[in-house]
Amino acid sequence: MGMGNAMTAVTDGDVVGYYNPALLPWLNERHAAASLGILSLDRKLNFLEFSQALPPEAGASFGIINAGVSDIDGRDNDGLPTGPLQTSENQVLLGFGIRVKAGFSVGISLKLYYYHLYTDVTSVTAGLDIGALYPVNESLTLGATVRDINSKYKWDTSTLYGQQGQSSEEKFPLLYTFGAAYRLPDTMAILSADIEVSNVQTLTARAGVEVPLIPEFTVRAGIDRLDLKEKGNGIRPAFGFTARKALGGWTPSIVYAYVVEPFTTAGMHVISLSVVF
């Protein structure tokens, strides 16, 4: 997130298959991470992830993302308090990628969603992401993904409202992302950029940079949600760092990202503990 989420083609560092399952064959070791998001307006964003290299040419990952809003002020039709409400949206992610020829890799992720919107109003759905990655040379890498294939929420409020309840279906936009990552000589920095289009006519861009100051400390910055069409998405600048220390065969890290949010007075803090082993 500190690089503006422009990670479709980035194979360096702690590779996470969420952005592109075709990144997973580039893992060298096992990687585990837990993230906690500190957000305004009683929101939450949490993440657990484990990735595993599968020699000689494959990799796999498992992750859980939890997001939601708590302490919503519930009221009845007369405006009287009914108690606090909360929503919870969860994604379970299982990804696999393999190198097929001359470094070219492909991957697929199965995603299971569970959304608890309100009392007795929930939805469960599944979707797919597919991705590809091609290293042009030692410095330049290109990547592409198609995300949220067949993902959709189905809502049924008949249990809540009886005969006045309705059934509806909410399809996820189909997202096409194209990314590039460029490693400067001597790994002085990594530059990345993504372009994302959808089947609902959106067009956005992301960009990021990562600079390893010393082997134990890396800084990064980026910008997300550069709306190239409607200009109403609200850009999200970000910056962050990683502090790590090798301890035998383990390398624990503390990762921090700060994201400037356009529609609230406070930014987002994301703190992660990760380990490579």
N, C-alpha and C positions, 0 to 999 in steps of 0.2 A: 504493500500500500504506500510505502514511502517513496516508491518510484512511479507513483500515479497509476498503479495496476497495469503498466505497459510491459507485460511479462510473457507475451505469447511466444517469443523466440529466444528468451534468456535461458541459457543452459548453465550459467555459472552460479556459484553459491548454493543456497538451500533450495533446490528445485522442488516446486510444488505442482502436482499434476492438475490442480484446480483450473489453472489458466490454459493449459494445453496438455492432454494426456500423452502426446508425442514427446514431451520433455522427459518422461520417466526413464527411457533407456539411457539417458545421460547421467543418471545417478551413479556415484562411485561407492557410496556407503549407505548405511541405514540412517534415516533422519526422522526424528520425532519432535513435535512442537505443540504447545498449548498457548492460545492467545486469549486475552481479555480486552474487550473494548470498553472504554469509559466515554459515554456519550451524554449529551444533554437531553432534556425532555423525557426522562425516564425510559430511554431506549437502551437496548443491550445488543451486543454482537460478540459472540464467542466462537472459538475454533479449536478443534483437536485434529491432529494429522500425524500419520505414520507412513513413511515411504521406504521402499526396500529395493535395492538393486538386485536383479536376477541375472547373474552372469550366464552366458557371455554377452547377450545382446538385448536384454529386456529389463523392465522395471515395473513396479506396481505401487499403488498407494491406496490408503483408506483415510477418509476424513469425515468429520461431523461439523456442520456450521449451525449455530443457534442464534436467532435474532428475534426481537420482539419489543413490545412496549408494555410497561407495568404502571400501576397506580393511575389508571384511567378513571375519571370520576363518573360512575354510573348513576343515571337518573331514570325515573319512570315518566309516564306521559304527563304527570302533574308536576314534574320538576323536583320530586322528592328523591333524596339520595337512596340508592339501592346497594351501595358498597362499591369498593374498587374493582375494576375489571383489568384484564390483561390479555394480550395476544402473544402467540408464539409460533414462529415459522422455523422449520428445521429441515436440513438437507443432509442425507447420508450419501457419501460419494465413494465409489470404488472404481479405480482407474488402472489401466494396463497399457503399456506401450512396448514396441519392439522395433529394432533397426532391421530394415529389410534389404537395403542395397546401398553401397557406397556412402554409408553414414545416414542416408535418408531414413527417417523413422515415422511411424504412424502409431496412433493410439486411440483408445475408446474409453469413455467413462460412463458408468451407469449411475444415475442419480435418482434417489428416492426422496420425495418431499412429503412432509407432514405439517399441515397448517391448522392450528387451533385458533379460530377467529373469535368465537363467542361460545357461550354455553350451548352444548349440543350442536354446534356448527363447526365441523371439521372437514378437511379434505386430504386425501392421500393420492399421490400421483407419481409416475416414474417418467424419466426422460433420458436422453442420450446426448453426449458430446462426442464428436470425433475430431481428430487433429492430425496435422502433418508437420514435419520439421525437416529442413534441408540446410546443411552447412555448406555455404558457397565456397568458403575458404576458412583459414584459421581465424580470421577476424570477423567475418560476416555470416550471420545465420538468419534464415527466413522461416517463418511459421505461419500456419493458418488453422482456423478452427471453424466448425459449425456447431453451435451450442443450443441446447434446449429443444432438441428434436422430439416432438410428440409430447412435450411438457404442457400440462394444463390442470387447472383446478376445477373440480366439480362441486357445486354447492347445493345443498338441499336444506331448506329451512322449514320443512313441514313438521318436523319434530318440535320446533320452537313455536311456530305460528299456527299449526294445525292446517285447516283447509285454506287458510290465507298464505300458507307457505309456498315457495316456488323453488324450482330447480333451474340452475344456470350453469354455464360452462365458460371458463375464462382461460383462453389459450395464451401461453407465453409467446412473446415475440421470438422468432427464429433469428439468431444472431450469427453473422458472418464476420470473423475477425482475421485481419491480415497484419502480421507484425514483422519487425526486423530488429536485430540486435547487432551492435558493432563494438568490438573489443579493440581499444587503442593499443598501440605497441607497448610491450612490457606490462600489459594489463594495467595501464595507468588509470583507465576508467572504462566503464561499459555504458554505451548509449543505446536506448531502446525507444521504439515508437510503434504504436498500434493504430489501425484504422478499423472501425467497426460499423457495419451497416446492418439493417434489419429488414424484415419483410413488412414492417409498418412504416417504412420510409424515413427512418432516423439515420443520421450520419454523424458519428462522433470520433474524436481522436484522443489519444493518450501519449504521453512521452515521459521518459525518466532518465536519470543518470546515476551511476554508482561509482564512488571513488574509494579505493582502499588506501587509507592514509598510511597505515602500517598493517602487518598481517593480523594483528589483534583488534583493529578498529576500522570500520568501514562507515562512510557517510553516504547518504543518497538523497535525492530530491526528484520531484516529478509533478505532473499536472494531469488531472483526470477530467473527464466530461467536457472536453472542448467541443461544443456543439457547432458543427459546420453547416447546419441547415436552419434550425429554428431559433437558435440563440437564446433558448429559454431553460436549458438544463441546469445552469449554474456550475461554473468551473470549480474544481476542487484541487487547489495546490496542496502539496504535501512535502514533508521532509522526514528524515529519520536516520537511525544509525544502528549498527550491530557491534557489540563488544563481546569478544570470544577469548577463550583461553584453553589451550590443549592440555589435557590431564591424562597422560598415558594414551590409551586407545580411545578416549572420549574427548569430545570438544564441545563443552556446554557454551551457550550463548545467551545474551540478553538482547532482544531486538525491540526497538521503539519506533513508532511512527506517529506523526501528528498530521492530521488531515484538516484543512480549513473547509468548513461546511458553509455553503452559500446562503442557506435559509434559516440559520439559527445564530444566536449570539456567541456560542462557544464551539470550539473545534472538537474533533474526535481524537482521543488518545488510544493507541493500541499497543499493548505491552505483551511481548511473547517471551516464553522460555523455550529454548530448543536445544537439542543435543544431536551431534553426529557421532556415530559409533560403528 
